[in-house]
Amino acid sequence: MTKKYDLIIFDWDGTILDSEAHIIHCMANAIGDESLPIPSENQIKHIIGLSLSVAIPNLIGDVPETIVNKITANFKRHFFDPTHEDSELFEGVSNVIAELHTIGYYLAVATGKGRRGLDIAFQTTGLGQYFHLSRCADETRSKPDPMMLDEILADLDLPAERAIMIGDTSYDIEMANNIKMDSIAVTYGMHDKDHLKISNPTHFLDDIQKLYTILT
């Protein structure tokens, strides 16, 4: 098979893992712990994908850094609470990733998650074995800044035109646009298709199991 791309870069939450409800719950509790007005579920949904240091001020406005740090700590405490129900992989995604790895694609993750969260997710889902490298929000600049994509490309010595970004938010698509990388907007995640259209992705995808129709 002739490959149009050498590298496929995935977002994690909302693209690989159906974690929307868990993240919304944790963020609402984290803000409520500081006796601040809790944003709506839709408001929280639309900041998922950003680093916490960017997402929290977007939700609650201009507040002292100390408050942002407290909410960040609260969020992590709730998120890593061992009593919470685990999020689930989207249907078929595990098979798709394993097959892409077998075919010979380089696979990477570019995520708004922190490193601790992604490493745990790699372990609990069993998918970590398939990814050659990853970048997290606490290691580089927040989306839609393209630094994490630049770093992944540099590590593999590939140009942007040999890679494609797959994500469920406008931040993913804008990040790819910022370095002229092709992108796929999945429509089953955090941002709906009408919102994603504004960012002008290269492709739309309603079902991750149909990814091959775009790659071939």
N, C-alpha and C positions, 0 to 999 in steps of 0.2 A: 504493500500500500504506500503510495506517495503521500507524504505528510506535508500539509500546508504549514504546520507549526511544529516546533521542536519542544516547546514548553507550554504547559497548561497551568495557569495560576488560579487557585480557588480562594474565594472568601470562605469563611467557616460558618458562623452563625447565620441562619436563614438561607444558606446555600447548600451546605452539607448536613448541618444539624438543625432540627426543628426546635429551636431554643427560645422562641419569641416569648412564650408565656412565662418562662422562668426568669428571663432577663427583666421583663416588665415588672414582675412581682418583686424581684430583688431591688430594682431601682426605686420603686414606690416606697418600699419599706426603708430603704437607705435615706431617702429624703424625709420621710415621716419621722424617722428617729431623731431628726434635728428640729422637730416641731415646725417644719416649713410646709406651705401648701403643696399638696401632692399633684403633680401634673396628670393629665388624662392618659389613659392607655395609648391613645393614638399619638399624643405628643411624645411619650417615651419611645414608642415604636419607631418613630422617625429619627431618633438620634442613635439608634442601634447601628453599630459599625464604626462610629467615631471612638477615639480614645476617651477614657473617662475624664481626663483633664479638659477636653473640649466639650464633651457631651453634657456634663453637669452644668456649666455656666449657660449653655444653650437652653437648658430646661428651666433653670431657676433665676437666670438673670445675673446681673453684676453683683457678686457677693465677694467677701474677703477670701483670700486663698485658704485661710484656715478652715472655712466652712466647706470649701470644695474638697480639701483633704479629709475632713471628717466624713463627708458623704462617700468619698471614695473608699475609705476604710470600712464604712458601714456596708457598702455594696459588696465588697469582697467577703466580708464576714457572712452575709446572707448567701452569697453565691456559692461559697465553699462549705456551707452548712451540710454535714453528711446526712441530715434527715430529709433533705429536699428530694423530690422525685426527679430522676434523671431525664434529660431531654433525649429524644430519639432521632436517629438518622432518618432522612427522607427516604422514602421507598426507592429501592434500586440503586442508591448512591454508592453503597459499598461495592457492589458488583461492577459498576461503571469504573470506579477508581482502580480496582484491581485489574480490570481488563486494560485500561489505559497504560498502567504500569507494565503489564505483560507485553503489550505492543511495542513499548520502547520510548514512550514520551517521558520527558522530564516533568515531574509534578512538584508544585510548590503551593504553599498557603500564604496569603497576605491577609491578615486579620486585625480587627480592632480589639481582639482579646489580648490579655496579658500573657506573657510566656508561661506562667504557672498554669493558667487555665487551659492553654492550648496543649501543653505537655500532658496534663491530666486527660484531656479529651482524646489525644492521640492514643493514650494507653487504654482508656475505657472502651473506645470504639474499635480498637485494633487496626486503625487506619494509618497510624504513624509509620509503619514499615514501608508504605508506598510512596511517601513524600521525600524528595531529595533534599529539600530545604524549606525554611519558613521564616517569616518576619511577623513580629507582633507589635502592638501599639506602644508598649513600654520599651521598645528597643529602637524606635525610629520616630519619624513624624507621623501625625495622624492623617488618615485619609481626609480629603482627597489629594493631599500632597503626594506626589509619586515617588518619594524617596524609597519606600519599601520595595517598590517594583524595580527601581534603578539598582538597588542593592542585590536583588535576586538575579537580575540580568547580568550584573557585573560578576557575581560569583560563578555563573555558568558561561560567561564570555559569549553572550548571545545578544543580538540586536532586538529592539522592540518588535520589529515586524515578524520575528520568528516565534512570538509568544502571543497568548490570548488570555485575557482576564475574565473570570466567570464570577459574577456576584449578584446580589439581590437588592442592592441599594444604589441610589444615585451617586453616593460617595465612591463606590467601587468603579462605576462607569466613568465618572469624572477623573478619577485617579488614572485610569487607563488613557483617557483622552489627553491628559496632560503630558504624556510622553508618546502620543500617537500610536498606541497599542490597540489592536482590535479587542473587542469586548463582547461578552454575552450577558444579557440581563435576564436572570431567571425571574419568572413572574409569580412564583409560589411562596416567596419570602416576605421580607419586611415591607418593601415598597411595592405598590400596585403598578400595573402596566402604564397607566396614564401618567403617574409620577415619573416612572423610569424613562418614558418617551422624551421628557424634557432634556435628559442628558445625552440623547442620541447614541444609544449603543449600536454596535455593528449588527448584532443579532438579538432576537428574543427567543427564549426557550421556556416552554410551559411544563416540560417534564424532563428531568435530568437523564432519564433513560433514553431520550432521543438525541443526546449530545452528538452521537456519531454522524447524524445527518448534517451537522454544521462542520465537523472536523474533516469530513471526507468529500 
